Amino acid sequence: MARILVIDDEKLVRASIDAVLSAKGHVVTLAVNGREGLDQIKKGDFDLIITDLIMPEMEGIETILAIRKQSTTLRILAISGGGRRQIGDFLESAAKLGADFVLKKPFSNDDLIDAVNRATA
């Protein structure tokens, strides 16, 4: 199974993603923002990064750009509920700037598992 880093500022979202993916046998590491996520990437070897786009301290787009400076092959799944702008704007930007996959919040457990399976295939 895959080693997955989940970066999201919402505790319930992190916990939910962790529970779903851990139940499928994935090894999940959690981070509360982009800065913490980048620190985790330096410490660990991940197959997939799942990052929210709207977060305090370091937005998801900034996080994606920083990851892409370090690695062009590390798989990234961007997730977002949109915030004040249209959600498609954020997800489209994330895809253009380096995310391999995007997923709109709220998403079902099946949608999450499907996206992770595609990203780690």
SERO-200000 format. One line per field, with one value per residue (C-alpha): residue number from 1; residue in three letters; x, y, z. Coordinates in Angstrom, 1 decimal. Example, Ala and Ser with C-alpha at 12.3 -4.5 7.8 and 13.67 -1.06 7.14 Angstrom:
<nodes>
resi = 1,2
resn = ALA,SER
c1 = 12.3,13.7
c2 = -4.5,-1.1
c3 = 7.8,7.1
</nodes>
This chain:
<nodes>
resi = 1,2,3,4,5,6,7,8,9,10,11,12,13,14,15,16,17,18,19,20,21,22,23,24,25,26,27,28,29,30,31,32,33,34,35,36,37,38,39,40,41,42,43,44,45,46,47,48,49,50,51,52,53,54,55,56,57,58,59,60,61,62,63,64,65,66,67,68,69,70,71,72,73,74,75,76,77,78,79,80,81,82,83,84,85,86,87,88,89,90,91,92,93,94,95,96,97,98,99,100,101,102,103,104,105,106,107,108,109,110,111,112,113,114,115,116,117,118,119,120,121
resn = MET,ALA,ARG,ILE,LEU,VAL,ILE,ASP,ASP,GLU,LYS,LEU,VAL,ARG,ALA,SER,ILE,ASP,ALA,VAL,LEU,SER,ALA,LYS,GLY,HIS,VAL,VAL,THR,LEU,ALA,VAL,ASN,GLY,ARG,GLU,GLY,LEU,ASP,GLN,ILE,LYS,LYS,GLY,ASP,PHE,ASP,LEU,ILE,ILE,THR,ASP,LEU,ILE,MET,PRO,GLU,MET,GLU,GLY,ILE,GLU,THR,ILE,LEU,ALA,ILE,ARG,LYS,GLN,SER,THR,THR,LEU,ARG,ILE,LEU,ALA,ILE,SER,GLY,GLY,GLY,ARG,ARG,GLN,ILE,GLY,ASP,PHE,LEU,GLU,SER,ALA,ALA,LYS,LEU,GLY,ALA,ASP,PHE,VAL,LEU,LYS,LYS,PRO,PHE,SER,ASN,ASP,ASP,LEU,ILE,ASP,ALA,VAL,ASN,ARG,ALA,THR,ALA
c1 = 0.0,1.0,2.6,0.4,0.8,-2.4,-2.2,-5.4,-6.1,-9.5,-9.1,-12.2,-11.2,-7.7,-9.2,-11.7,-9.2,-6.8,-9.5,-10.7,-7.2,-5.8,-8.7,-7.5,-4.0,-2.3,0.3,-1.0,1.0,-0.9,0.1,-2.0,-0.6,1.7,4.8,4.3,3.7,7.0,8.8,7.2,8.2,11.8,11.6,9.7,9.3,5.8,4.0,1.3,0.6,-3.0,-3.3,-6.1,-5.8,-7.2,-5.1,-3.5,0.2,0.9,-1.8,-2.1,-1.0,2.2,2.7,2.3,4.8,7.3,6.8,7.3,10.6,11.8,10.3,8.6,7.5,5.9,2.2,-0.1,-3.9,-5.4,-8.6,-10.8,-14.2,-13.6,-13.8,-14.9,-14.1,-15.6,-14.1,-13.3,-11.0,-8.8,-8.8,-8.0,-5.1,-3.8,-3.9,-2.1,0.6,1.5,-1.3,-1.7,-5.3,-8.0,-11.0,-13.9,-15.0,-17.2,-16.3,-17.5,-15.2,-15.5,-14.4,-11.4,-10.4,-10.8,-8.6,-5.9,-6.0,-5.5,-2.8,-0.8,-1.3
c2 = 0.0,3.6,6.1,9.2,12.7,14.5,18.3,20.0,22.6,21.1,18.5,16.6,16.4,15.1,12.5,11.4,10.9,9.2,6.7,5.9,5.4,3.6,1.2,0.4,-0.4,2.9,4.5,8.0,11.0,14.2,17.9,20.9,23.3,23.6,24.5,21.4,19.3,20.4,19.5,16.1,15.6,16.3,13.6,10.9,9.1,9.5,8.0,10.6,14.1,15.1,18.8,21.2,24.4,27.0,26.9,29.4,30.0,28.4,27.9,24.7,26.4,27.5,24.1,22.5,24.9,24.1,20.4,20.7,22.5,19.5,16.7,16.5,12.9,13.0,12.5,15.3,15.2,18.7,18.9,22.0,23.2,26.6,29.2,32.7,31.9,29.3,25.9,25.2,28.2,26.8,23.2,24.3,26.5,23.6,21.3,23.9,24.4,20.8,18.8,15.5,15.0,17.2,16.3,18.7,18.8,17.4,14.0,10.5,7.8,6.0,9.1,9.5,5.9,6.0,9.1,7.6,4.4,6.3,8.5,5.5,3.2
c3 = 0.0,-0.4,2.0,1.9,3.4,4.1,4.4,5.6,8.2,9.2,11.9,11.0,7.3,8.2,10.6,8.1,5.3,7.7,8.8,5.3,3.8,6.9,6.7,3.1,4.4,3.5,5.8,6.5,7.9,8.8,8.6,9.5,6.8,3.9,6.0,8.2,5.1,3.5,6.8,6.7,3.0,4.0,6.8,4.9,1.6,0.3,-2.7,-2.7,-1.2,-0.6,0.0,0.7,-1.3,1.3,4.5,6.9,6.9,3.5,0.9,-1.1,-4.4,-2.6,-1.2,-4.7,-6.2,-3.4,-3.8,-7.6,-7.0,-5.0,-7.2,-10.5,-10.0,-6.5,-7.1,-5.8,-5.2,-4.6,-2.7,-2.1,-1.1,-2.8,-0.1,-1.4,-5.0,-7.3,-6.5,-10.1,-10.2,-7.4,-8.6,-12.2,-11.0,-8.9,-11.9,-14.1,-11.4,-10.7,-9.1,-10.8,-9.7,-8.2,-6.0,-5.0,-1.4,-0.1,-1.6,-0.8,0.7,-2.6,-4.6,-2.3,-2.6,-6.4,-6.7,-4.4,-6.4,-9.7,-8.2,-6.8,-9.8
</nodes>
